[in-house]
């Protein structure tokens, strides 16, 4: 199936059903209205010479009309390039240049950023503000034919950083998207009625693609323009939300509300958490507050989102019989084959620690125009290496133990240390620096810089270092903690990050 076919199933089953609403009940659109608008956008794209092979970026916070633009791009058979609104300009420019993006839909609040991008990339020949989309798109009644079914064509070029921090784009094909949707349908059924999903995490991250299984059932997406804990708790009760996806850090912010136990959560069927490890103590509290609805998935853009699953019932069973199992990421889903592999390409038995590997049609064909980086993910026997180290118990539950790479996951965002290290290295007086993630109850991990100054030079002003990093890299990548000390090194003089992490992590009882 083409990804737009998934949406059109909802159009056929619930043409007058509510497809989108903002949390404040504005921007409400039925499936019939969304379908008509997406056809008009697709027709305009086709008239502009865009279609299969063309890339369309969407730069916007969560908004109904922004998602309609995504659907219009897919209907025109273009590939969608999700853009993080919190990224610094150079990162966005690098991604758009890599993906050869030709047209950009943008939110009016991001007009200055869009102009900066267009100056740097003349190849983006059109930029359309979403508040002016009605005037831009084709006339009412315009339609386009269903795009041909090419299962290997990328529906999404999903941005991800490499170990060097440089932009990469995962090719999520229509076949991969179909399997992901089937996985959610199989593992998170809601047979009673069409689902109602609250989308508060960025639609440019996992929350956007997760909407498509909702569309297939003719369900409703209640859109929040960010994670406002009070607004989200009220929305679950008022809109009778049945499913929600959030990274653990956002869940912690809900639990921190004094009145978190005052709302009615009885409509919830699946409270999906992913993107980072979750504190077991907070998970237990979540089950106590929201009910037996917590649902974990483990995946990555390269093999999207549903490699393993831990169902609400499995959470309840673990809580009652084996609390340690709450630290697992669940068991392999129906759409992926998951195993543990050693460095020599041998599959390991239960209990042995190695790299978590996966195979099947859910795995990407490769990074867009980056065969060298694609090859680094290939393992013996047709397996894909996730770069996560873990083990599998006798019952098939997967436990993430550590990471092969030094990537930091903070607040659900992937952060690569090298560009932060380069920024701090450029400060006068710095001899060396290592950036690592340290455990944090709220963020999962916090970006931490360990700085070694040149001999006899004073320590830097911490506030100034943070301000510089925030200016150069954005607030997500700016270090939350900065320590000054001599760095541990190998005999060859290489900084031993593993030793450094072990020193700071030893008191946490965690390795990831």
C-alpha positions as CSV (number, residue, x, y, z in Angstrom):
1,X,0.0,0.0,0.0
2,X,1.0,3.6,-0.6
3,X,1.0,5.6,2.6
4,X,-1.8,7.8,1.4
5,X,-3.9,4.7,0.9
6,X,-3.8,4.2,4.7
7,X,-5.4,7.7,5.1
8,X,-7.9,7.0,2.4
9,X,-9.2,4.0,4.2
10,X,-10.4,6.4,6.9
11,X,-12.0,8.6,4.3
12,X,-14.0,5.7,3.0
13,X,-15.1,4.4,6.4
14,X,-15.7,7.8,8.1
15,X,-16.1,10.6,5.6
16,X,-17.9,12.8,8.0
17,X,-15.9,11.7,11.0
18,X,-13.6,14.2,12.8
19,X,-10.1,13.7,11.5
20,X,-8.2,16.7,13.1
21,X,-9.0,19.1,15.9
22,X,-6.7,21.3,17.8
23,X,-6.9,20.8,21.5
24,X,-8.8,24.0,21.9
25,X,-11.3,22.8,19.4
26,X,-10.1,25.1,16.5
27,X,-9.0,23.9,13.1
28,X,-11.5,21.1,13.1
29,X,-11.6,19.1,9.8
30,X,-13.6,16.0,8.8
31,X,-12.0,13.2,6.7
32,X,-14.0,14.5,3.7
33,X,-12.6,18.0,4.2
34,X,-9.0,16.8,4.7
35,X,-9.2,14.6,1.7
36,X,-10.4,17.5,-0.5
37,X,-7.7,19.8,0.7
38,X,-5.0,17.2,0.2
39,X,-6.1,16.7,-3.4
40,X,-6.0,20.4,-4.0
41,X,-2.5,20.6,-2.6
42,X,-1.4,17.6,-4.6
43,X,-2.9,19.1,-7.7
44,X,-0.9,22.3,-7.2
45,X,2.3,20.3,-6.6
46,X,1.7,18.3,-9.8
47,X,1.1,21.5,-11.7
48,X,4.4,22.8,-10.4
49,X,6.2,19.8,-11.8
50,X,6.6,17.9,-8.5
51,X,5.8,14.3,-8.1
52,X,7.5,11.0,-7.6
53,X,11.2,11.7,-6.7
54,X,10.4,15.2,-5.5
55,X,11.1,16.1,-1.9
56,X,8.8,18.4,0.1
57,X,9.7,19.7,3.6
58,X,7.3,20.8,6.3
59,X,8.6,23.2,8.9
60,X,5.9,23.8,11.5
61,X,4.9,23.1,15.0
62,X,2.0,20.7,15.4
63,X,-1.0,22.1,13.5
64,X,-3.9,20.6,11.6
65,X,-3.2,22.4,8.3
66,X,0.5,21.4,8.5
67,X,-0.5,17.8,8.6
68,X,-2.8,18.4,5.7
69,X,0.2,19.6,3.7
70,X,2.0,16.4,4.6
71,X,-0.9,14.4,3.2
72,X,-1.0,16.5,0.1
73,X,2.7,15.9,-0.5
74,X,2.2,12.1,-0.1
75,X,-0.9,12.2,-2.4
76,X,1.3,13.9,-5.1
77,X,3.8,10.9,-4.6
78,X,6.4,13.3,-3.2
79,X,8.6,12.2,-0.3
80,X,8.0,14.1,3.0
81,X,11.0,15.5,4.8
82,X,10.1,16.2,8.5
83,X,11.9,19.3,9.9
84,X,12.6,19.9,13.5
85,X,11.5,23.4,14.4
86,X,14.0,23.5,17.3
87,X,17.0,22.7,15.1
88,X,19.6,25.4,14.4
89,X,19.6,26.8,10.8
90,X,22.8,25.1,9.7
91,X,21.3,21.7,10.6
92,X,18.1,22.3,8.7
93,X,20.1,23.7,5.7
94,X,22.3,20.6,5.7
95,X,19.4,18.3,5.8
96,X,17.5,20.1,3.1
97,X,20.5,20.2,0.9
98,X,21.2,16.5,1.4
99,X,17.6,15.5,0.6
100,X,17.4,17.9,-2.4
101,X,14.2,19.4,-1.1
102,X,12.5,21.6,-3.7
103,X,9.5,23.0,-1.9
104,X,8.9,24.0,1.7
105,X,5.7,24.4,3.7
106,X,6.3,26.6,6.7
107,X,4.4,28.0,9.7
108,X,4.2,31.9,9.7
109,X,6.0,32.1,13.0
110,X,9.0,30.6,11.3
111,X,9.1,33.0,8.4
112,X,12.5,34.5,9.3
113,X,14.1,31.1,9.6
114,X,12.5,30.1,6.3
115,X,14.0,33.1,4.6
116,X,17.4,32.3,6.0
117,X,17.1,28.8,4.6
118,X,16.0,30.1,1.2
119,X,19.0,32.5,1.0
120,X,21.3,29.5,1.7
121,X,19.5,27.1,-0.6
122,X,18.2,28.7,-3.9
123,X,17.3,25.1,-4.9
124,X,14.2,25.5,-2.8
125,X,12.2,27.3,-5.5
126,X,9.0,27.6,-3.5
127,X,8.1,28.3,0.1
128,X,4.5,28.4,1.1
129,X,3.2,29.7,4.4
130,X,0.5,27.3,5.7
131,X,-1.8,30.2,6.8
132,X,-2.0,31.1,3.1
133,X,-2.4,27.6,1.8
134,X,-6.0,28.2,0.7
135,X,-4.9,30.9,-1.8
136,X,-2.0,28.8,-3.0
137,X,-3.5,25.4,-3.7
138,X,-5.5,24.4,-6.7
139,X,-9.2,25.4,-7.1
140,X,-12.0,23.6,-5.2
141,X,-12.9,20.3,-6.7
142,X,-9.4,19.6,-8.0
143,X,-8.3,15.9,-7.7
144,X,-5.3,13.8,-8.7
145,X,-5.2,10.1,-9.5
146,X,-4.1,7.7,-6.8
147,X,-0.3,7.4,-7.0
148,X,1.1,4.1,-8.3
149,X,2.0,1.4,-5.8
150,X,5.8,1.4,-5.6
151,X,6.6,-0.3,-2.3
152,X,10.3,0.6,-2.5
153,X,9.8,4.3,-3.1
154,X,10.6,6.4,0.0
155,X,7.4,7.9,1.6
156,X,9.5,9.7,4.2
157,X,13.1,10.9,4.3
158,X,13.5,10.8,8.0
159,X,16.3,12.9,9.5
160,X,18.8,11.4,11.8
161,X,22.3,12.3,12.8
162,X,25.4,10.1,12.5
163,X,28.1,9.4,15.0
164,X,29.8,12.5,13.6
165,X,26.6,14.5,14.0
166,X,26.3,15.2,10.3
167,X,22.9,14.9,8.7
168,X,21.6,11.6,7.4
169,X,18.2,10.8,6.0
170,X,16.6,7.4,6.5
171,X,14.6,6.2,3.5
172,X,11.3,5.0,5.0
173,X,9.6,3.2,2.1
174,X,5.9,2.7,1.6
175,X,6.4,-1.0,2.4
176,X,8.1,-0.1,5.7
177,X,5.3,2.3,6.6
178,X,2.7,-0.3,5.8
179,X,4.4,-2.9,8.1
180,X,4.7,-0.3,10.9
181,X,1.0,0.5,10.6
182,X,0.1,-3.2,10.6
183,X,2.3,-3.7,13.7
184,X,0.4,-1.0,15.6
185,X,-2.9,-2.4,14.5
186,X,-1.9,-5.9,15.7
187,X,-0.4,-5.0,19.0
188,X,-2.6,-2.0,19.9
189,X,-6.2,-2.9,18.8
190,X,-9.1,-0.8,19.7
191,X,-12.0,-2.8,18.2
192,X,-14.8,-1.0,20.1
193,X,-14.7,2.3,18.1
194,X,-12.3,4.4,16.1
195,X,-9.3,5.6,18.2
196,X,-8.9,9.1,19.5
197,X,-5.2,10.0,19.7
198,X,-3.7,13.0,21.5
199,X,-0.6,14.2,19.6
200,X,1.5,16.5,21.8
201,X,5.0,15.3,20.9
202,X,6.4,16.8,17.6
203,X,4.7,15.5,14.5
204,X,8.2,15.7,12.9
205,X,9.4,13.0,15.3
206,X,7.7,9.7,16.0
207,X,4.3,11.2,16.8
208,X,3.6,12.1,13.1
209,X,3.9,8.6,11.6
210,X,2.1,7.1,14.6
211,X,-1.0,9.0,13.4
212,X,-1.4,6.8,10.3
213,X,-2.8,3.7,12.1
214,X,-5.4,6.1,13.6
215,X,-6.3,7.4,10.1
216,X,-6.8,3.8,8.9
217,X,-9.5,3.3,11.4
218,X,-11.2,6.7,10.8
219,X,-10.1,7.9,14.2
220,X,-9.5,11.5,15.4
221,X,-6.1,13.2,16.1
222,X,-6.4,15.8,18.9
223,X,-3.4,18.1,18.2
224,X,-1.5,20.0,20.9
225,X,1.2,22.5,19.8
226,X,3.5,21.2,22.6
227,X,3.5,19.3,25.8
228,X,1.6,21.5,28.2
229,X,1.0,19.1,31.1
230,X,-2.2,20.7,32.4
231,X,-3.7,21.1,29.0
232,X,-2.8,17.5,28.1
233,X,-4.3,16.0,31.2
234,X,-7.5,18.0,30.7
235,X,-7.6,17.0,27.0
236,X,-7.4,13.3,27.8
237,X,-10.5,13.7,30.0
238,X,-12.4,16.2,27.8
239,X,-11.8,14.5,24.4
240,X,-12.0,10.9,25.8
241,X,-8.6,10.2,24.4
242,X,-7.9,6.4,23.8
243,X,-4.2,6.6,22.9
244,X,-1.3,8.9,23.4
245,X,2.4,8.7,22.6
246,X,5.0,10.6,24.7
247,X,8.7,10.2,25.5
248,X,9.4,9.4,29.2
249,X,10.5,13.0,30.0
250,X,7.0,14.3,29.0
251,X,5.3,11.6,31.1
252,X,7.4,12.8,34.1
253,X,6.1,16.3,33.6
254,X,2.5,15.0,33.7
255,X,3.2,13.0,36.9
256,X,4.7,16.1,38.5
257,X,1.4,18.0,38.4
258,X,-0.2,18.2,41.8
259,X,-3.7,17.4,40.4
260,X,-2.6,14.6,38.2
261,X,-4.9,12.2,40.1
262,X,-7.9,14.4,39.7
263,X,-8.8,13.6,36.1
264,X,-10.7,10.8,34.5
265,X,-8.4,8.6,32.4
266,X,-10.9,5.7,31.9
267,X,-11.0,6.2,28.1
268,X,-7.3,5.4,27.7
269,X,-6.4,2.1,26.1
270,X,-2.7,2.7,25.2
271,X,-0.3,5.1,26.8
272,X,2.6,4.6,24.4
273,X,6.1,5.5,25.6
274,X,9.3,5.2,23.6
275,X,12.3,7.2,22.4
276,X,14.3,6.8,25.6
277,X,14.6,4.5,28.6
278,X,12.0,5.1,31.3
279,X,12.7,5.1,35.1
280,X,11.1,1.9,36.5
281,X,9.9,3.9,39.6
282,X,8.2,6.4,37.3
283,X,6.7,3.6,35.2
284,X,5.2,2.0,38.3
285,X,3.7,5.4,39.2
286,X,2.4,5.8,35.7
287,X,0.5,2.5,36.0
288,X,-0.9,3.6,39.3
289,X,-2.1,7.0,38.0
290,X,-3.2,6.2,34.4
291,X,-4.2,2.6,34.9
292,X,-3.2,-0.6,33.1
293,X,-2.6,1.1,29.8
294,X,1.2,1.6,29.6
295,X,2.6,0.3,26.3
296,X,6.2,0.3,25.4
297,X,7.8,0.1,21.9
298,X,11.4,0.0,20.9
299,X,12.7,1.0,17.4
300,X,14.6,3.5,15.4
301,X,14.1,5.4,12.2
302,X,16.1,2.8,10.4
303,X,13.6,0.1,11.5
304,X,10.7,2.2,12.6
305,X,9.2,2.2,15.9
306,X,7.8,-1.2,16.6
307,X,10.6,-3.8,16.8
308,X,9.6,-4.8,20.3
309,X,6.4,-4.3,22.2
310,X,5.4,-4.6,25.9
311,X,1.7,-4.6,26.1
312,X,-0.5,-3.2,29.0
313,X,-1.1,-6.8,30.1
314,X,2.6,-7.6,30.2
315,X,3.2,-4.5,32.3
316,X,0.5,-5.6,34.7
317,X,1.9,-9.2,34.8
318,X,5.5,-7.9,35.4
319,X,4.3,-5.6,38.2
320,X,2.6,-8.5,39.9
321,X,5.0,-11.3,39.3
322,X,8.4,-9.9,38.2
323,X,9.0,-6.2,38.7
324,X,12.5,-6.4,37.2
325,X,10.9,-7.1,33.8
326,X,9.5,-3.6,33.8
327,X,13.1,-2.6,32.8
328,X,12.8,-4.5,29.5
329,X,11.7,-3.1,26.2
330,X,9.3,-5.9,25.6
331,X,9.3,-8.8,23.2
332,X,9.9,-8.8,19.4
333,X,6.8,-7.6,17.5
334,X,5.0,-9.5,14.8
335,X,6.7,-7.4,12.0
336,X,10.3,-7.9,13.0
337,X,12.8,-10.6,13.8
338,X,15.0,-9.5,16.7
339,X,18.2,-11.2,18.1
340,X,21.4,-10.5,19.9
341,X,24.7,-10.8,18.0
342,X,28.4,-10.8,19.0
343,X,31.2,-8.9,17.3
344,X,31.9,-11.9,15.0
345,X,28.4,-12.1,13.7
346,X,27.2,-15.0,15.8
347,X,23.7,-15.0,17.3
348,X,23.9,-15.4,21.1
349,X,21.8,-17.5,23.4
350,X,19.4,-16.1,26.1
351,X,21.2,-14.1,28.8
352,X,24.3,-13.2,26.7
353,X,25.0,-9.6,26.0
354,X,25.7,-8.3,22.5
355,X,24.3,-5.9,19.8
356,X,20.6,-5.9,19.3
357,X,20.0,-6.8,15.6
358,X,16.9,-6.9,13.5
359,X,15.9,-8.1,10.1
360,X,12.8,-8.1,7.9
361,X,11.0,-5.8,5.5
362,X,10.7,-3.2,8.3
363,X,14.4,-2.4,7.9
364,X,15.4,0.6,5.7
365,X,17.0,0.0,2.3
366,X,19.6,2.6,3.3
367,X,20.4,6.2,4.1
368,X,19.6,8.6,1.3
369,X,22.6,9.0,-0.9
370,X,25.0,7.7,1.8
371,X,26.1,4.1,0.9
372,X,29.1,4.4,3.2
373,X,27.0,5.0,6.3
374,X,24.4,2.5,5.2
375,X,27.1,-0.2,5.1
376,X,28.0,0.5,8.8
377,X,24.6,-0.8,9.8
378,X,24.8,-4.1,7.9
379,X,25.6,-7.3,9.8
380,X,26.1,-11.0,8.9
381,X,23.2,-13.0,7.7
382,X,21.2,-10.0,6.5
383,X,20.8,-8.5,9.9
384,X,20.6,-4.8,10.6
385,X,22.7,-3.5,13.6
386,X,20.8,-1.1,15.9
387,X,24.0,0.0,17.7
388,X,22.2,-0.8,21.0
389,X,23.8,-3.4,23.2
390,X,21.3,-5.7,25.0
391,X,20.3,-9.1,26.1
392,X,17.3,-11.3,25.7
393,X,15.9,-13.5,28.5
394,X,14.5,-17.0,28.1
395,X,11.0,-15.6,27.7
396,X,12.1,-13.4,24.8
397,X,12.1,-10.0,26.6
398,X,14.8,-7.7,25.3
399,X,16.8,-5.5,27.8
400,X,18.8,-2.6,26.5
401,X,22.2,-2.6,28.4
402,X,24.3,0.1,26.7
403,X,25.0,1.8,23.4
404,X,27.7,1.1,20.9
405,X,27.7,4.7,19.9
406,X,28.2,7.7,22.1
407,X,24.8,9.1,21.2
408,X,22.9,10.8,24.0
409,X,19.1,10.6,24.2
410,X,17.8,13.6,26.2
411,X,14.1,14.4,26.2
412,X,13.5,11.9,23.4
413,X,16.0,13.8,21.1
414,X,19.1,12.2,19.7
415,X,22.2,14.3,20.4
416,X,25.7,13.6,19.1
417,X,28.6,14.8,21.2
418,X,31.1,15.6,18.5
419,X,29.6,18.9,17.4
420,X,29.3,20.0,21.0
421,X,32.9,19.0,21.7
422,X,34.0,21.0,18.6
423,X,32.2,24.1,19.9
424,X,33.8,23.9,23.3
425,X,37.2,23.0,21.9
426,X,37.1,26.3,20.0
427,X,37.1,28.3,23.3
428,X,40.5,29.7,24.2
429,X,42.2,27.8,27.0
430,X,40.5,24.5,26.5
431,X,42.9,21.5,26.2
432,X,40.3,18.8,25.6
433,X,36.7,18.0,26.2
434,X,34.4,15.0,26.3
435,X,30.7,15.2,26.1
436,X,28.6,12.4,27.6
437,X,25.1,11.8,28.8
438,X,24.4,11.4,32.5
439,X,21.3,9.9,34.0
440,X,18.4,12.2,34.9
441,X,15.0,11.4,36.2
442,X,13.3,14.1,34.1
443,X,15.2,14.0,30.8
444,X,16.5,10.4,30.7
445,X,20.0,11.8,30.1
446,X,21.4,15.3,30.3
447,X,24.2,16.6,28.1
448,X,27.3,16.9,30.2
449,X,30.6,18.4,29.2
450,X,33.8,17.3,31.0
451,X,36.4,19.9,30.2
452,X,40.2,19.8,30.7
453,X,41.8,23.2,30.7
454,X,45.3,23.9,29.5
455,X,47.9,23.9,32.4
456,X,47.7,26.8,34.9
457,X,44.6,28.3,33.2
458,X,41.5,29.1,35.2
459,X,38.2,27.3,34.7
460,X,35.7,28.8,32.3
461,X,32.6,30.6,33.3
462,X,29.9,27.9,33.1
463,X,27.1,30.3,32.1
464,X,29.1,31.7,29.2
465,X,29.9,28.2,27.9
466,X,26.3,27.3,28.1
467,X,25.3,30.5,26.3
468,X,27.8,29.9,23.5
469,X,26.6,26.4,22.9
470,X,23.0,27.5,23.0
471,X,23.7,30.1,20.4
472,X,25.7,27.8,18.1
473,X,23.8,24.6,18.5
474,X,20.4,25.4,20.0
475,X,19.0,24.7,23.5
476,X,18.6,21.0,23.2
477,X,22.3,20.4,22.6
478,X,23.6,22.9,25.1
479,X,25.2,21.1,28.1
480,X,23.1,21.1,31.3
481,X,26.2,20.2,33.4
482,X,29.9,21.2,33.0
483,X,32.7,19.7,35.0
484,X,36.4,20.7,35.0
485,X,39.0,17.9,35.5
486,X,41.7,15.8,33.8
487,X,40.3,13.4,31.3
488,X,41.1,9.6,31.5
489,X,43.1,8.4,28.6
490,X,44.3,5.2,26.9
491,X,48.1,4.6,26.5
492,X,47.7,6.0,23.0
493,X,46.3,9.2,24.5
494,X,42.7,8.7,23.4
495,X,40.0,9.9,25.8
496,X,38.3,7.0,27.5
497,X,34.6,8.0,27.4
498,X,33.5,4.6,28.8
499,X,35.7,5.1,31.8
500,X,34.4,8.6,32.2
501,X,30.8,7.4,32.0
502,X,31.4,4.6,34.5
503,X,32.7,7.1,37.0
504,X,29.7,9.4,36.8
505,X,27.1,6.7,36.3
506,X,28.2,4.3,39.0
507,X,25.8,5.7,41.6
508,X,22.8,5.6,39.4
509,X,22.4,1.9,39.1
510,X,21.8,2.3,35.4
511,X,23.9,1.8,32.2
512,X,21.6,3.6,29.8
